[in-house]
Amino acid sequence: MSKKALSLTQTAVLLALIVVIEYLMVGPRYILIKGSIVNLILVVATLLIGLPAGILISIFTPLLAVVTGHLAMPVLAPVVALGNLVFVILWWLIVRHVKESKSLISYIVATVVSSLAKFAFLYLAVAWYILPVVLKGLVAKKPPIKVALLAQFGMPQLITAVIGGVIAMLILPRLAKAIQSIEKN
């Protein structure tokens, strides 16, 4: 199998896994689990398959959430996609450019920096743009929406990004070895 075909297959498998997760984990009680798994998949795709796979999954995930009804306001999909892009691009840049590439230190730095950046981007985008500009009329009619959105795009985003990054740190070395052994055969 060619390298390109293998990358496409691996990306498709990760996308399929996200589809299954979206349909199996319905409801607010799964937010932390689902978000952590999605962030883990974003990191795995980016570092083991390549940045294009991470970008594709970053964009696809919020679109799927809209289709499945897990992201009730479609206007939020581009914001979530951009937050995911911030996350994967920072992971990729940090792991590629830290002196000890693909070391525990680069993974820790990538987890902390990318998680904080994703959290800050999402929270500020919702607080400073989505609520006061895009959803201004809706927020005026239904003030609880503001509180709910700020809560949804606040700490849960940071927590799930960190959890996904920590799990990635633990499994990436083993996954990389497994993929290398499969590619040799």
Protein Blocks (a to p, Z undefined) as FASTA:
>chain_A
ZZklmmmmmmmmmmmmmmmmmmmmgcjklmmmmmmmmmmmmmmmmmmnomklmmmmmmmm
mmmmmmnopamblklmmmmmmmmmmmmmmmmmmmmmgmbgoifklmmmmmmmmmmmmmmm
mmmmmmmmmmmmmmmmmmmmmmmlmmmmmmmmmmmmmmmmmmmmmmmmmmmmmmmmmmmm
mmmZZ
